[in-house]
Amino acid sequence: SSVVSELLHVAGLRAVLEISEIYVSGESGDMTAKEKLLLWTQKLTEGYPGVKCTNFTSSWSDGHMFNAILHRYRPDLIDMSRVIQQSNRENLEQAFAIAESLGVTRLLDPEDVDVPSPDEKSVITYVSSIYDAFPKVPEGGQGIGAHEVDQKWIEYQNRISILFQWIRQETSRMADKSLPQNPVELKALYNEYVHFKETEIPLKEVEKAEVEHLYKMLEVWMEFGRIKLPQGLHPNDLEEEWGKLILEMLEREKALRPAVERLELLLQIANKIQNGALNCEEKLTLAKNTLQAVSLCSSISLHAGLSSQYEQDVEMYLQDSDVMIRQLQADTHILRAERYYQVEQLAFRITCLQEELVVLRQDSANLYRKDHFASSTTSLKNELQVPGHFKLETRSLTRRAETTLGSSESWLWKPLSRTELLAISSSEDEGNLRFAYELLSWVEETQVKLERAEWGTDLPSVEKQLEAHHLVHCTVEELQDNLREARLYESKISPGLQSSYSETLSKLENQYCKLLETSSSRLQSLRSLHAFVSQATSVLIWLNEREEEEMAFDLSEQNPNIGVKKGYFTDLKAELEQKRLIVCTLEDTAKRLSLENHPAKQTLEAYNTAAQTQWQWVYHLCDCIEQHIRDNMAYFQFFHEVQESESFLIRLQDSIKRKYTCDCKSRLSRLEDLLQDSMDEKEQLIQYKSSVASLVGRAKFIVQLKPRNPDYAVDAAIPIRAMCDYRQIEVIC
């Protein structure tokens, strides 16, 4: 017992030395260590009914103070309603056992304290052990007292739950990468993001730091077992969710910033289109006013110099408007490819400008191009007129003249260079993007026009198309340098526009390959068509000339030279046989090109049919000529024999009249001699009777060909008759 007392005395001295380090809010600087410990116990047990601490002796003998202190720290281990009902020994035993389980060395037994006045030093020592073992507010007040734990714990749970909810809500919002196409909405969205990043996030970071600090103050109570942290409410969990939010924010900014940069560029282009449309409208208005002035000059017959000046002004205004509209169309193509929300309104405005330009050009042509058109039409008529069955009507000539005037220069335009586009752009990115879209627009427009281009229906129009396409094809081939230049600047495009630029370049290269193939195919088709039409036209012209020669060749009695006629027929037959081989070659070529699906198949078939038909016609003319020559030979032979017979009979008639003259005075002997002599003439007449009868029979088969001279009149029918009175001679004889 003396040893135990000595040990407690030593422990009490140590406790007195240590309690001087006790910190209690509201203490004064001149308080002793014992007074500080007493104040601590009083504040700790404040509010418990029936518990009042005034000393370290009698106030502790019933065990209420010990249980109240333990309940303040661990309300889950002690039921204060039972403490009031239990005995002193039971309360003391309960308190010492629970304190021991919480790490407080048992320095006292219930019987040592359950006395009217327990040993003060022993109680101080034990209470100071409780103070040392249990959580405490450090000096300076940066901690949570036992009576604040529940309140702070509820505060912590509420604040971290609200913060969790906010973070998850904002993370979900930031994860939405769909961006509005409307620039106003997109700009508002970006400003909202900037405000969120610069204002709300810093506030929430402060709030998160406060929650983490609160957790650190509560952490000692969690370790002590006063409170238990539910799963998912640790600051590390909060930090993990915060990291997800930051990542989604970075991704959203990564999507928003290029979109805003792209939007700003598109807005600049849209503004330039609006300004350019205004300038174009002014130019068109000037052109319209000038045309009205021209019309006025024409009505009052002003001098030609003023009208010429007006014409130059109109042409200048229209050319400037044309250049502006093409540039506006290229810019609109960029906006359409980038899906700008107002692109259709801008495109409609440009379409209206283009329609107005077409109307003004037509009005200008009506005022200034009539004489030129008339002369062009006249020259084309003289140039293209072909004789015979291949003649072109005046209406087709006029239509072809209009086509010829609308040459390829009216639609073949070269894309602007990158340097020119950079000069009218606000940034290098815009200039590069304009350059890519300028090339794409040219390629697509040229592709459409080549697919719709005509092939020509005759040799001059085919030659015109071939000449025009040579220029187009050269321009298409030269565009390869522009494509290489556009690809060269791909790496210099800012990240926000690089994806769009690369996509446009890929589309451009694909479209260019298609255009190059179309242009090469058209050039090859035009060359084959030109070769065929040239050869067919040459054959047709020759056939028409032969037809005209035959129609003009005189086979009538006015041209009795049968040798010349036979020579002409022989030469025509030989030449026609040579052309037959060419016509067969044309037919084979036309069939081959048709089987190869030549795009000008109708023209090939038309020329082939014309050549075949015309050759057949001239061939039948040769048969007619051959028959005409036979008829001509029979005609001249018949009349030759008629003339010979007529001459013989006339001579015979004259001879008989002179030789056989007699009267009543003639002697009988003379008459007998004359009768005897007349038998010879009678014999000759008998012989000629069959010849004359033959001529009369042949007369109805003789064809008299009309002369080719229309001024020479020929009776419908000329009867063939004997040129002498054969029967009269016969009677005489």
C-alpha positions in Angstrom: 0.0 0.0 0.0 2.8 2.4 0.8 4.4 1.5 -2.5 1.3 2.2 -4.4 0.8 5.5 -2.6 4.4 6.4 -3.5 3.8 5.6 -7.1 0.7 7.7 -7.3 2.5 10.5 -5.6 5.2 10.4 -8.2 2.6 10.2 -11.0 0.7 13.1 -9.5 3.9 15.2 -9.5 4.4 14.3 -13.2 0.8 15.1 -14.0 1.0 18.5 -12.3 4.0 19.2 -14.5 2.3 18.1 -17.7 -1.1 19.7 -17.2 0.6 23.0 -17.5 0.5 22.3 -21.3 -3.2 22.0 -21.3 -5.0 24.5 -23.6 -8.5 25.5 -22.9 -10.3 28.2 -24.7 -11.2 31.1 -22.4 -8.3 30.5 -20.1 -6.3 33.5 -18.7 -2.5 33.7 -18.6 -2.2 33.6 -14.8 -4.1 30.3 -14.4 -2.2 27.4 -12.8 -2.1 24.0 -14.4 -4.6 22.6 -12.0 -7.0 25.4 -12.7 -6.6 24.8 -16.5 -7.4 21.1 -16.0 -10.4 21.9 -13.9 -11.6 24.4 -16.4 -11.2 21.8 -19.2 -13.3 19.3 -17.3 -16.0 21.9 -16.5 -16.3 23.0 -20.2 -16.3 19.3 -21.3 -19.1 18.3 -19.0 -21.2 21.4 -19.3 -24.8 20.7 -20.0 -25.0 17.2 -18.5 -27.7 17.2 -15.8 -26.6 16.4 -12.3 -22.9 16.8 -13.2 -21.0 19.6 -11.7 -17.2 19.7 -11.3 -15.8 22.0 -8.5 -12.8 20.1 -7.4 -10.7 16.9 -8.0 -12.0 15.1 -5.0 -15.7 14.8 -4.0 -17.0 15.8 -7.5 -15.6 12.5 -8.9 -16.6 10.0 -6.2 -19.9 9.0 -7.8 -18.4 8.3 -11.3 -20.7 10.7 -13.1 -17.9 13.0 -14.1 -15.8 10.2 -15.6 -18.8 8.9 -17.6 -19.7 12.4 -18.8 -16.2 13.0 -20.1 -16.2 9.6 -21.9 -19.7 10.2 -23.2 -18.6 13.6 -24.6 -15.9 11.8 -26.6 -17.7 8.6 -27.3 -21.5 8.9 -26.9 -21.9 5.6 -28.7 -20.2 3.7 -25.8 -22.1 5.2 -22.7 -25.8 5.6 -22.0 -26.1 8.6 -19.6 -29.7 7.6 -18.6 -28.3 4.4 -17.1 -25.5 6.2 -15.4 -28.0 8.1 -13.3 -29.6 4.8 -12.2 -26.4 2.8 -11.5 -24.4 2.8 -8.3 -21.1 4.7 -7.8 -19.1 1.5 -8.1 -20.9 0.5 -11.3 -20.4 3.9 -12.8 -16.7 4.0 -11.8 -16.1 0.4 -13.1 -17.9 1.2 -16.4 -15.9 4.4 -16.9 -12.5 2.9 -16.1 -13.1 -0.1 -18.3 -14.2 2.0 -21.3 -11.3 4.4 -20.7 -8.9 1.5 -20.7 -10.4 0.2 -23.9 -9.7 3.7 -25.4 -6.1 3.6 -24.4 -6.1 5.1 -20.9 -4.1 3.2 -18.4 -6.2 2.2 -15.4 -4.5 4.0 -12.5 -7.5 3.8 -10.1 -9.9 1.3 -8.9 -13.5 2.0 -8.0 -13.0 1.5 -4.3 -10.2 4.1 -4.3 -12.6 6.7 -5.7 -15.9 5.7 -4.1 -15.1 7.5 -0.9 -16.3 10.9 0.4 -13.0 12.5 -0.5 -10.8 10.7 -3.1 -7.1 11.4 -3.3 -6.8 14.6 -5.3 -3.5 13.9 -6.9 -4.6 10.4 -8.0 -7.7 11.9 -9.6 -5.7 14.7 -11.3 -3.3 12.1 -12.6 -6.0 9.9 -14.1 -7.9 12.9 -15.6 -4.7 14.2 -17.1 -4.2 10.7 -18.6 -7.6 11.0 -20.2 -6.7 14.4 -21.5 -3.5 13.0 -23.1 -5.1 10.0 -24.6 -8.2 11.6 -26.0 -8.4 14.1 -29.0 -8.0 17.7 -28.0 -8.0 21.1 -29.6 -4.4 22.2 -30.0 -3.2 25.5 -28.7 -4.3 28.2 -31.1 -7.8 26.8 -31.6 -7.2 25.0 -35.0 -9.1 21.9 -34.1 -12.5 20.5 -33.2 -13.6 20.1 -29.6 -15.5 17.1 -28.4 -18.8 19.0 -28.2 -18.4 20.3 -31.8 -17.7 17.0 -33.5 -21.3 16.1 -34.4 -22.0 19.6 -35.8 -18.8 19.6 -37.8 -19.3 16.1 -39.0 -22.8 17.0 -40.3 -21.3 20.1 -41.9 -18.6 18.1 -43.6 -21.0 15.5 -45.0 -23.4 18.2 -46.3 -20.6 20.3 -47.9 -18.8 17.4 -49.6 -22.1 15.9 -50.9 -23.1 19.3 -52.4 -19.7 19.6 -53.9 -19.8 16.1 -55.3 -23.2 16.8 -56.8 -22.0 20.1 -58.4 -18.8 18.5 -59.8 -20.7 15.6 -61.3 -23.3 17.9 -62.8 -20.7 20.1 -64.4 -18.7 17.1 -65.5 -21.8 15.9 -67.4 -22.3 19.3 -68.9 -18.7 19.6 -70.0 -18.9 16.1 -71.5 -21.5 17.3 -74.0 -19.3 18.1 -77.0 -22.2 19.1 -79.3 -21.7 22.7 -80.4 -24.3 25.1 -81.9 -23.9 26.3 -85.5 -25.4 29.6 -84.7 -22.4 32.0 -84.1 -24.3 33.9 -81.4 -25.0 30.8 -79.4 -21.5 29.5 -79.9 -20.0 32.8 -78.7 -22.3 32.8 -75.7 -21.3 29.2 -75.0 -17.6 30.1 -75.1 -18.1 33.2 -72.9 -20.0 31.0 -70.4 -17.2 28.5 -70.4 -14.6 31.3 -69.8 -16.7 32.6 -66.9 -17.0 29.2 -65.5 -13.3 28.5 -65.8 -12.2 31.9 -64.4 -14.8 32.5 -61.8 -16.7 29.4 -60.7 -13.8 27.0 -60.7 -11.6 29.2 -58.3 -14.5 29.5 -55.9 -15.1 25.8 -55.9 -11.4 25.2 -55.4 -11.5 27.3 -52.3 -14.6 25.4 -51.1 -12.8 22.1 -51.9 -9.8 23.2 -49.9 -12.1 24.1 -46.9 -13.8 20.7 -47.1 -10.3 19.0 -47.1 -9.3 21.1 -44.1 -12.4 20.2 -42.3 -11.7 16.6 -43.0 -8.2 16.9 -41.5 -9.7 18.3 -38.3 -12.2 15.5 -38.2 -9.6 12.9 -39.1 -8.4 12.5 -35.4 -12.0 11.8 -34.3 -12.3 9.2 -37.1 -9.2 7.5 -35.8 -10.5 7.8 -32.2 -13.7 6.1 -33.4 -16.1 8.9 -32.6 -17.2 9.1 -36.2 -17.1 6.6 -39.1 -16.4 7.9 -42.7 -18.9 6.4 -45.2 -17.6 5.0 -48.4 -17.2 7.6 -51.2 -16.9 10.7 -48.9 -13.2 10.8 -48.6 -11.4 13.9 -50.0 -9.5 11.5 -52.3 -12.8 10.6 -53.9 -13.6 14.3 -54.2 -10.2 14.9 -55.8 -10.8 12.1 -58.3 -14.1 13.6 -59.4 -12.5 17.0 -59.5 -9.8 15.5 -61.8 -12.5 14.2 -64.1 -14.1 17.6 -64.3 -10.8 19.3 -65.2 -10.2 16.7 -67.9 -13.6 17.3 -69.4 -13.0 21.0 -69.2 -9.8 20.6 -71.1 -11.5 18.5 -73.8 -14.3 21.1 -74.0 -11.9 23.9 -74.4 -10.0 21.9 -77.0 -13.3 21.6 -78.9 -14.5 25.1 -78.2 -11.4 27.2 -79.0 -10.9 25.9 -82.6 -14.7 26.2 -83.2 -14.6 29.8 -82.0 -11.5 30.5 -84.1 -13.3 28.9 -87.1 -16.4 30.9 -86.3 -14.4 34.1 -86.2 -12.9 33.3 -89.6 -16.3 32.4 -91.1 -17.7 35.6 -89.7 -15.0 37.6 -91.4 -15.7 35.8 -94.7 -19.4 36.4 -94.3 -18.8 40.1 -93.6 -16.6 40.3 -96.7 -19.4 38.7 -98.7 -21.8 41.2 -97.4 -19.5 44.1 -98.2 -18.6 42.6 -101.6 -22.3 42.1 -102.4 -22.9 45.8 -101.6 -20.0 46.8 -103.9 -21.3 44.5 -106.7 -24.8 46.0 -106.4 -23.3 49.5 -106.8 -21.4 48.4 -109.9 -24.5 46.8 -111.4 -26.5 50.0 -110.6 -23.9 52.0 -112.4 -24.1 49.7 -115.4 -27.9 49.9 -115.4 -27.8 53.7 -115.3 -25.2 53.8 -118.0 -27.3 51.5 -120.3 -30.2 53.8 -119.8 -28.0 56.7 -120.8 -27.0 54.7 -123.9 -30.6 54.1 -124.8 -31.3 57.8 -124.4 -28.3 58.6 -126.7 -29.7 56.3 -129.3 -33.1 57.9 -129.1 -31.8 61.4 -129.6 -29.0 60.4 -132.0 -26.0 61.8 -130.1 -22.6 61.6 -131.5 -20.8 58.2 -131.6 -18.0 59.2 -129.3 -20.3 59.6 -126.3 -22.0 56.3 -127.1 -18.6 54.6 -127.4 -17.5 56.0 -124.0 -20.7 54.7 -122.5 -20.1 51.3 -124.0 -16.6 51.1 -122.4 -18.0 52.1 -119.1 -20.7 49.5 -119.2 -18.2 46.8 -120.2 -15.9 47.8 -117.3 -18.8 47.7 -114.8 -19.9 44.3 -116.0 -16.4 42.9 -115.9 -15.8 44.2 -112.4 -19.2 42.7 -111.3 -18.3 39.4 -112.9 -15.0 39.2 -111.0 -16.7 40.2 -107.8 -19.5 37.6 -108.2 -16.9 34.8 -108.9 -15.0 35.8 -105.7 -18.3 35.9 -103.8 -19.2 32.5 -105.1 -15.8 31.1 -104.0 -16.3 32.5 -100.5 -19.8 31.2 -100.3 -18.5 27.8 -101.3 -16.2 28.0 -98.2 -19.1 28.9 -96.0 -21.2 26.1 -97.4 -18.5 23.5 -97.0 -18.1 24.7 -93.4 -21.9 24.6 -92.9 -22.2 28.3 -91.9 -25.7 28.9 -90.6 -26.6 31.8 -92.9 -24.9 30.5 -96.1 -28.2 30.0 -98.0 -29.3 33.6 -97.5 -25.9 34.8 -98.7 -26.0 32.3 -101.7 -29.4 33.6 -102.6 -28.2 37.1 -102.6 -25.3 36.2 -104.9 -27.6 34.3 -107.2 -29.8 37.4 -107.5 -26.7 39.5 -108.4 -25.7 36.9 -111.0 -29.1 36.9 -112.6 -29.1 40.7 -112.7 -25.6 40.6 -114.3 -26.9 38.2 -117.0 -29.9 40.5 -117.7 -27.6 43.5 -118.0 -25.2 41.6 -120.3 -28.2 40.7 -122.5 -29.3 44.3 -122.6 -25.8 45.4 -123.4 -25.5 42.8 -126.2 -28.8 44.0 -127.6 -27.4 47.5 -127.8 -23.9 46.9 -128.9 -23.5 43.5 -130.6 -26.2 43.5 -133.3 -23.9 44.5 -136.2 -21.1 42.2 -135.0 -23.5 39.3 -134.7 -24.9 39.9 -138.1 -21.5 40.0 -139.8 -20.4 36.9 -137.9 -23.6 35.1 -139.0 -23.0 36.1 -142.7 -19.4 34.9 -142.6 -20.4 31.6 -141.1 -23.0 31.2 -143.8 -20.5 31.7 -146.5 -18.0 29.5 -144.8 -20.2 26.6 -144.0 -22.5 26.4 -147.0 -22.3 22.9 -148.6 -24.0 22.1 -152.0 -26.5 19.4 -152.7 -28.2 17.2 -150.1 -25.7 18.4 -147.3 -26.7 22.1 -147.4 -27.3 23.8 -144.1 -30.4 25.9 -143.7 -30.2 29.6 -142.7 -31.9 28.9 -139.4 -29.2 26.3 -138.3 -26.5 28.7 -139.5 -27.8 31.4 -137.2 -28.1 29.1 -134.3 -24.5 27.9 -134.9 -23.3 31.5 -135.1 -24.8 32.1 -131.7 -23.0 29.1 -130.4 -19.7 30.2 -132.0 -20.0 33.6 -130.4 -20.5 32.0 -127.0 -17.0 30.6 -127.0 -15.2 28.9 -124.1 -13.7 32.2 -122.9 -17.1 33.1 -121.5 -16.9 30.4 -118.9 -13.2 29.4 -118.7 -11.7 31.3 -115.8 -8.5 30.6 -114.0 -8.6 30.4 -110.2 -6.9 33.1 -108.2 -3.4 32.5 -107.0 -2.6 32.0 -103.3 -0.8 35.4 -103.3 -3.8 37.2 -104.6 -6.1 35.5 -102.0 -3.7 36.3 -99.2 -3.8 40.0 -100.2 -7.6 40.1 -99.7 -7.6 37.9 -96.5 -7.2 39.0 -92.9 -4.9 36.2 -92.0 -2.7 33.6 -93.5 -5.0 30.8 -92.4 -7.9 32.5 -94.1 -5.9 32.9 -97.3 -4.8 29.3 -97.4 -8.4 28.1 -96.8 -9.6 30.5 -99.5 -7.0 29.1 -101.8 -8.1 25.5 -101.2 -11.7 26.3 -101.7 -11.0 28.4 -104.8 -9.3 25.4 -106.4 -12.1 23.1 -105.3 -14.7 25.5 -106.7 -12.9 25.7 -110.0 -12.5 22.0 -110.3 -16.1 21.2 -109.4 -17.5 23.9 -111.7 -15.2 22.9 -114.6 -16.2 19.2 -114.1 -19.9 20.1 -114.4 -19.4 22.3 -117.5 -17.3 19.6 -119.2 -20.0 17.0 -118.5 -22.6 19.4 -120.0 -20.5 20.7 -122.8 -21.6 20.1 -126.4 -19.6 18.2 -129.0 -20.6 20.0 -132.2 -22.8 18.9 -135.0 -20.6 19.9 -138.0 -16.9 20.4 -138.8 -16.7 24.1 -137.8 -18.4 23.6 -134.4 -16.3 20.4 -133.7 -13.2 22.4 -134.5 -14.4 25.2 -132.2 -15.0 22.7 -129.4 -11.6 21.0 -129.9 -9.8 24.3 -129.9 -11.7 25.5 -126.8 -11.0 22.2 -124.9 -7.3 22.4 -125.7 -7.2 25.6 -123.6 -9.3 23.9 -120.8 -7.1 20.9 -120.8 -3.9 22.9 -120.5 -5.5 24.8 -117.6 -6.4 21.6 -115.9 -2.9 20.2 -116.2 -1.4 23.4 -114.9 -3.6 23.2 -111.8 -1.3 20.4 -110.5 1.2 23.0 -109.5 -1.5 24.8 -107.4 -2.5 21.5 -105.8 1.1 20.9 -104.8 1.3 24.4 -103.4 -1.9 23.9 -101.4 -0.6 20.6 -99.9 2.7 22.3 -99.1 1.0 24.8 -96.7 -1.1 22.1 -94.9 1.4 21.9 -92.0 1.2 25.7 -91.5 -2.5 25.8 -90.8 -3.5 26.4 -87.2 -4.8 23.3 -85.3 -8.4 24.7 -85.3 -8.6 24.7 -89.1 -6.2 21.9 -90.0 -8.8 19.2 -90.0 -11.1 21.1 -92.2 -8.2 22.1 -94.5 -7.0 18.5 -94.8 -10.5 17.3 -95.5 -10.9 19.9 -98.2 -7.5 19.0 -99.8 -8.4 15.3 -99.9 -11.7 16.2 -101.6 -9.9 18.5 -104.0 -7.4 15.9 -105.0 -10.1 13.3 -105.6 -12.2 15.8 -107.6 -9.1 16.9 -109.6 -8.3 13.3 -110.5 -11.9 12.9 -111.8 -11.6 16.2 -113.7 -8.3 15.3 -115.3 -9.7 11.9 -116.4 -12.8 13.6 -117.8 -10.8 16.3 -119.6 -8.4 13.7 -121.1 -11.3 11.5 -122.2 -13.1 14.5 -123.7 -9.9 15.6 -125.6 -9.4 12.1 -127.0 -13.1 11.9 -128.0 -13.0 15.3 -129.6 -9.9 14.3 -131.6 -11.5 11.1 -132.9 -14.7 13.0 -133.6 -12.8 15.7 -135.5 -10.9 13.2 -137.5 -14.1 11.4 -138.5 -16.1 14.5 -139.2 -13.2 16.0 -141.3 -13.0 12.8 -143.4 -16.8 12.5 -143.7 -17.1 16.2 -144.6 -14.5 15.9 -147.3 -16.3 12.9 -148.8 -19.6 14.6 -148.7 -18.3 17.8 -150.3 -16.8 15.6 -153.1 -20.0 13.7 -153.6 -22.0 17.0 -153.7 -19.6 18.4 -156.2 -20.0 15.3 -158.4 -23.7 15.6 -158.1 -23.6 19.2 -159.1 -21.3 18.4 -162.1 -23.6 15.7 -163.2 -26.7 17.9 -162.9 -24.9 20.6 -164.9 -23.4 18.3 -167.6 -25.2 18.7 -170.9 -26.3 15.3 -172.5 -28.7 16.9 -174.9 -28.4 17.3 -178.7 -26.6 20.6 -178.0 -23.5 18.5 -176.9 -23.0 15.9 -179.6 -19.5 14.9 -178.4 -20.1 11.3 -177.3 -16.4 10.7 -176.7 -16.3 13.4 -174.1 -19.4 12.1 -172.4 -18.0 8.6 -172.3 -14.7 9.9 -170.8 -16.6 11.8 -168.1 -18.6 8.8 -167.2 -15.5 6.5 -167.0 -13.6 9.0 -164.8 -16.6 9.4 -162.5 -17.0 5.7 -162.1 -13.4 5.2 -161.2 -13.4 8.0 -158.6 -16.6 6.8 -157.2 -15.1 3.4 -156.7 -12.2 4.9 -154.8 -14.6 6.9 -152.6 -16.5 3.7 -151.9 -13.5 2.4 -149.9 -13.4 5.6 -147.9 -17.2 5.4 -147.2 -16.8 1.8 -146.0 -13.9 2.9 -143.8 -16.1 5.7 -142.4 -18.9 3.2 -141.7 -16.4 0.9 -139.9 -15.1 3.8 -137.8 -18.6 5.0 -136.9 -19.6 1.5 -135.8 -16.4 1.0 -133.8 -16.8 4.4 -132.0 -20.4 3.7 -131.3 -19.5 0.4 -129.7 -17.0 2.2 -127.6 -19.9 4.5 -126.4 -18.5 7.6 -128.0 -20.2 10.6 -126.3 -20.9 12.2 -129.8 -22.6 9.0 -131.0 -25.5 10.9 -132.7 -23.2 13.1 -134.7 -21.2 10.1 -135.8 -24.3 8.2 -136.9 -25.7 11.3 -138.7 -22.5 11.8 -140.7 -22.2 8.1 -141.5 -25.8 8.0 -142.6 -25.3 11.1 -144.7 -22.2 9.7 -146.4 -23.8 6.4 -147.1 -26.9 8.0 -148.5 -25.0 10.5 -150.6 -22.7 7.8 -152.0 -25.7 5.6 -152.9 -27.3 8.6 -154.6 -24.3 9.5 -156.7 -23.9 5.7 -157.5 -27.4 5.6 -158.8 -26.7 8.8 -160.7 -23.8 7.0 -162.4 -26.3 4.3 -163.5 -28.5 7.1 -164.8 -25.6 8.6 -166.7 -24.7 5.3 -168.3 -28.3 5.0 -169.5 -28.3 8.6 -170.6 -25.2 8.0 -172.7 -26.8 4.9 -174.3 -29.9 6.9 -175.1 -27.8 9.8 -176.3 -25.8 7.4 -178.7 -29.1 5.9 -180.0 -30.5 9.4 -180.5 -27.6 10.7 -182.5 -27.3 7.4 -184.5 -31.0 7.5 -185.4 -30.9 11.1 -186.6 -27.7 10.4 -188.5 -29.4 7.5 -190.4 -32.5 9.7 -190.9 -30.3 12.4 -192.4 -28.6 9.9 -194.7 -31.9 8.5 -195.9 -33.3 11.9 -196.4 -30.3 13.0 -198.4 -30.5 9.8 -200.6 -34.2 10.1 -201.3 -33.9 13.8 -202.1 -31.1 13.1 -204.5 -33.0 10.2 -206.0 -36.2 12.3 -206.4 -34.2 15.1 -208.1 -32.6 12.6 -210.5 -35.9 11.0 -211.4 -37.5 14.4 -212.1 -34.7 15.4 -214.4 -34.3 12.0 -216.1 -37.9 11.0 -216.7 -39.4 13.8 -218.6 -41.9 12.9 -221.5 -44.9 14.3 -223.3 -47.3 13.2 -226.2 -44.7 13.8 -228.8 -42.2 11.3 -227.2 -41.5 8.3 -229.3 -42.4 4.9 -228.1 -38.9 3.6 -228.3 -37.8 6.4 -225.9 -40.5 5.6 -223.5 -39.6 1.9 -223.5 -35.9 2.8 -222.8 -37.0 5.1 -219.9 -39.2 2.4 -218.5 -36.3 0.0 -218.7 -34.0 2.4 -217.0 -36.5 3.1 -214.2 -36.2 -0.4 -213.0 -32.8 0.4 -211.4 -34.4 3.3 -209.3 -37.3 1.0 -208.4 -34.8 -1.6 -207.2 -33.1 1.0 -205.0 -36.4 2.2 -203.6 -37.4 -1.3 -202.8 -34.1 -1.7 -200.9 -34.6 1.6 -198.9 -38.2 0.7 -198.1 -37.1 -1.7 -195.3 -34.6 0.9 -194.0 -37.3 3.6 -193.8 -39.7 1.2 -192.1 -37.0 0.4 -189.6 -36.4 4.1 -188.8 -40.1 4.6 -188.4 -40.3 1.6 -186.0 -37.3 2.8 -184.0 -38.6 6.4 -183.7 -40.9 5.7 -180.8 -38.0 4.3 -178.7 -35.7 7.3 -179.2 -35.3 9.5 -176.1 -34.6 13.2 -176.6 -32.7 14.5 -173.4 -33.5 18.0 -172.3 -30.7 20.4 -172.4 -29.3 21.6 -169.0 -29.8 25.2 -170.2 -33.1 26.2 -168.7 -33.5 29.0 -171.4 -33.7 26.4 -174.1 -37.3 25.4 -174.7 -38.0 21.8 -175.8 -41.4 20.6 -177.0 -43.0 17.9 -174.9 -43.0 15.6 -177.9 -41.3 15.9 -181.3 -42.7 13.4 -183.9 -40.2 11.5 -186.0 -41.2 11.7 -189.7 -39.6 10.9 -193.0 -37.7 13.8 -194.5 -39.1 13.1 -198.0 -42.3 11.9 -199.7 -41.3 8.3 -200.1 -44.7 7.3 -201.4 -44.8 10.0 -204.0 -41.5 8.8 -205.4 -42.8 5.2 -205.3 -45.9 6.2 -207.4 -43.7 8.0 -209.8 -41.6 5.0 -210.2 
